Amino acid sequence: MKCPYCGELESKVIDSRPTEDGEKIRRRRECLGCSKRFTTYEIVETVPLMVIKKDRSRQAFARQKLLGGMLRACEKRPVSYQMLETAVDNIEQTLLNSYEREVTSIHIGELAMAELKKIDEVAYVRFASVYRQFGDLNTFMDELKDMLSSRSQHAEK
């Protein structure tokens, strides 16, 4: 780390501690050239996650947009905001852990449906109806049948 006083490139770390928000590490350093002390902050470098939309355009991942869509699906349902926050955290963590910097909106939608299915089946169906753009009642009924057969298979185990 370059000394702000004399420009020396060599310094030693005297003290390290996290900041109050836990997002950075504060380091006290001492220049090996002039012996003056200075403070540096270390943060995690993040690369923005890009979403490839259905029309092939790209935009930055917007956590609030995902949360908003899930909130609409859960309107008037017994689902707490905290449950949805946790679900969005899970989705975001899954995306970040994949090390892919570009993901499709289709993949994000599938992850959201999987999380909603665990939380509330009605919210899941609402989200799926918009996400999958059910064109007619038969497509909607097929989704419900799949859900019911999945539920009965889990009940048999």
C-alpha positions as CSV (number, residue, x, y, z in Angstrom):
1,M,0.0,0.0,0.0
2,K,1.4,3.3,-1.0
3,C,2.1,5.8,1.9
4,P,0.0,9.0,1.4
5,Y,2.9,11.0,3.0
6,C,6.1,9.9,1.3
7,G,4.9,7.5,-1.4
8,E,6.8,4.5,-0.1
9,L,5.2,1.3,-1.3
10,E,6.1,-0.8,1.8
11,S,4.0,-0.6,5.0
12,K,3.1,-3.0,7.8
13,V,-0.4,-3.6,9.3
14,I,-0.5,-2.6,12.9
15,D,-4.2,-3.2,13.6
16,S,-7.2,-4.7,11.7
17,R,-10.8,-4.7,12.7
18,P,-14.2,-4.8,10.9
19,T,-16.2,-1.6,10.5
20,E,-19.5,-1.2,12.4
21,D,-21.5,-2.4,9.5
22,G,-19.3,-5.4,9.0
23,E,-18.9,-4.6,5.3
24,K,-15.3,-3.5,5.4
25,I,-12.0,-4.1,7.2
26,R,-10.3,-1.1,8.7
27,R,-6.5,-1.4,8.8
28,R,-4.0,0.8,10.6
29,R,-0.7,0.8,8.8
30,E,2.7,2.1,9.5
31,C,5.0,3.3,6.6
32,L,8.3,1.5,6.6
33,G,9.9,4.6,5.0
34,C,8.7,7.6,7.1
35,S,7.1,5.7,10.0
36,K,3.9,7.7,9.8
37,R,0.6,5.9,10.3
38,F,-2.4,5.9,8.0
39,T,-5.7,4.0,7.7
40,T,-6.9,1.9,4.8
41,Y,-10.2,0.1,4.2
42,E,-10.6,-3.2,2.5
43,I,-13.9,-4.1,0.8
44,V,-15.1,-7.1,-1.2
45,E,-15.0,-6.4,-4.9
46,T,-18.3,-7.4,-6.5
47,V,-19.0,-7.8,-10.1
48,P,-22.6,-6.9,-11.0
49,L,-24.9,-9.8,-11.9
50,M,-26.5,-9.2,-15.3
51,V,-29.9,-10.6,-16.3
52,I,-30.6,-11.7,-19.9
53,K,-34.2,-10.8,-20.6
54,K,-36.5,-12.8,-22.9
55,D,-35.9,-10.2,-25.7
56,R,-32.1,-10.8,-25.2
57,S,-31.5,-7.4,-23.7
58,R,-29.4,-7.2,-20.6
59,Q,-29.9,-5.3,-17.3
60,A,-28.4,-5.4,-13.8
61,F,-30.0,-7.8,-11.4
62,A,-32.5,-5.9,-9.3
63,R,-33.3,-7.5,-6.0
64,Q,-36.2,-5.1,-5.3
65,K,-37.8,-6.1,-8.6
66,L,-37.7,-9.8,-7.7
67,L,-39.0,-9.0,-4.2
68,G,-41.8,-6.9,-5.7
69,G,-43.0,-9.7,-8.0
70,M,-43.0,-12.1,-5.2
71,L,-44.9,-9.6,-2.9
72,R,-47.6,-9.2,-5.6
73,A,-48.0,-13.0,-5.8
74,C,-48.4,-13.2,-2.0
75,E,-50.9,-10.3,-1.7
76,K,-53.6,-11.2,0.9
77,R,-51.8,-14.4,1.8
78,P,-50.4,-15.4,5.2
79,V,-46.8,-14.8,4.1
80,S,-44.6,-12.5,6.1
81,Y,-42.3,-10.0,4.5
82,Q,-39.4,-11.7,6.4
83,M,-40.2,-15.0,4.7
84,L,-40.0,-13.3,1.3
85,E,-36.8,-11.5,2.2
86,T,-35.3,-14.9,3.1
87,A,-36.5,-16.4,-0.1
88,V,-34.9,-13.6,-2.1
89,D,-31.7,-14.0,-0.1
90,N,-31.7,-17.7,-1.0
91,I,-32.2,-16.9,-4.7
92,E,-29.5,-14.2,-4.7
93,Q,-27.1,-16.4,-2.9
94,T,-27.7,-19.3,-5.4
95,L,-27.1,-16.9,-8.3
96,L,-23.9,-15.5,-6.7
97,N,-22.6,-19.0,-5.8
98,S,-22.9,-20.1,-9.4
99,Y,-20.1,-17.7,-10.4
100,E,-22.0,-16.9,-13.6
101,R,-22.1,-13.2,-14.2
102,E,-25.0,-13.4,-16.6
103,V,-28.2,-15.3,-15.9
104,T,-31.4,-15.6,-17.7
105,S,-34.6,-14.1,-16.4
106,I,-36.1,-17.6,-17.0
107,H,-33.6,-19.1,-14.5
108,I,-34.4,-16.5,-11.9
109,G,-38.2,-17.1,-12.4
110,E,-37.7,-20.8,-11.9
111,L,-35.8,-20.2,-8.7
112,A,-38.5,-17.8,-7.5
113,M,-41.2,-20.4,-8.2
114,A,-39.3,-23.0,-6.3
115,E,-39.0,-20.7,-3.3
116,L,-42.7,-19.7,-3.5
117,K,-43.8,-23.3,-3.8
118,K,-42.1,-24.0,-0.4
119,I,-43.8,-20.9,1.2
120,D,-47.4,-20.8,-0.2
121,E,-48.9,-22.8,-3.0
122,V,-51.5,-20.1,-3.9
123,A,-48.7,-17.5,-4.2
124,Y,-46.7,-20.1,-6.3
125,V,-49.7,-20.5,-8.7
126,R,-50.2,-16.8,-9.0
127,F,-46.5,-16.2,-9.8
128,A,-46.5,-19.1,-12.2
129,S,-49.6,-17.8,-14.0
130,V,-47.8,-14.5,-14.8
131,Y,-44.4,-15.9,-15.3
132,R,-45.4,-18.8,-17.5
133,Q,-48.0,-16.7,-19.2
134,F,-50.8,-19.3,-19.1
135,G,-52.6,-18.8,-22.4
136,D,-55.7,-20.8,-21.5
137,L,-57.4,-22.7,-18.7
138,N,-56.0,-26.0,-19.9
139,T,-52.4,-24.9,-19.4
140,F,-53.4,-23.6,-15.9
141,M,-55.1,-26.9,-15.1
142,D,-52.0,-28.8,-16.2
143,E,-49.9,-26.9,-13.7
144,L,-52.4,-27.5,-10.9
145,K,-52.4,-31.2,-11.7
146,D,-48.6,-31.4,-11.6
147,M,-48.7,-29.6,-8.3
148,L,-51.3,-32.0,-6.9
149,S,-49.5,-35.1,-8.1
150,S,-46.3,-33.8,-6.6
151,R,-48.1,-33.3,-3.3
152,S,-49.6,-36.8,-3.3
153,Q,-46.2,-38.3,-4.0
154,H,-44.7,-36.5,-1.0
155,A,-47.5,-37.6,1.2
156,E,-47.0,-41.3,0.2
157,K,-43.3,-41.2,1.4
